[in-house]
Amino acid sequence: MPYYYAYPSFNFIRRATADYFELINHLTQKAVGPAPSPPLYAWSPEFSLGGGPGPYLAGLAVLPILDCLSVSGNVAINGSGGMHATGALDYTYADIGVTATYKGLRADLRYSGTD
């Protein structure tokens, strides 16, 4: 599925724009193990600020504990592609959390970090 990210008020570097186009695809139609959504892969032919091509890979797993309680985690790897020239580096993002649901309300407590 194609996405376009627009930043109309961004004026940091006149010769490069923060706007970029990205294709996002799920790698499979079926869930793997406890994961309710398949792994996700995204790719941009020209990442933000003229950074060149940039890949992104993410996966989510959810483990139900009770009908109203679950534990979940997400891991994503973002490849900055050609942005190394601007000082950007590849990075990994991860989070883990607990979600509680009660009468249509949902509370989520989550720890997240990146390298």
C-alpha positions, -999 to +999 in steps of 0.1 A: +000+000+000+015+034-009+019+062+016+030+098+012+044+118+041+041+155+036+057+182+058+046+215+042+060+239+068+094+222+070+122+245+057+154+230+071+175+224+040+163+243+009+177+218-016+162+187+001+126+181+012+113+162+042+084+148+021+088+112+010+068+083-006+068+048+010+054+014+000+042-007+029+035-044+025+028-073+049+051-102+041+024-129+045-013-133+047-013-156+077-004-150+113+028-168+125+024-183+160+008-158+185+013-128+161-020-114+150-005-094+122+021-106+097+056-090+095+056-056+078+081-044+052+083-008+040+106+008+014+111+043+003+129+051-030+140+085-017+138+088+021+132+121+039+158+149+032+171+133+001+185+103+020+182+078-008+164+044-005+153+034+029+140-001+040+120-008+072+111-042+087+088-047+117+072-076+135+045-077+163+037-105+187+007-106+211+002-133+238-032-133+254-031-140+291-069-136+299-098-124+279-091-089+292-053-090+294-025-095+269+013-090+266+028-078+233+060-068+218+072-050+186+106-050+170+115-028+140+147-022+120+150+010+100+177+012+074+185+048+067+198+039+032+217+068+017+212+090+047+247+081+061+260+112+043+238+133+066+249+115+098+219+093+101+224+056+110+204+025+108+185+018+141+165-008+158+133+000+178+116-023+203+088-021+228+071-045+252+039-039+271+007-051+288-028-042+275-059-045+297-095-041+283-126-034+303-161-026+289-147-012+257-119+008+273-083-002+267-052+007+288-017+000+276+014+002+296+045+000+274+083+003+276+101+013+245+136+019+234+160+023+205+197+019+199 
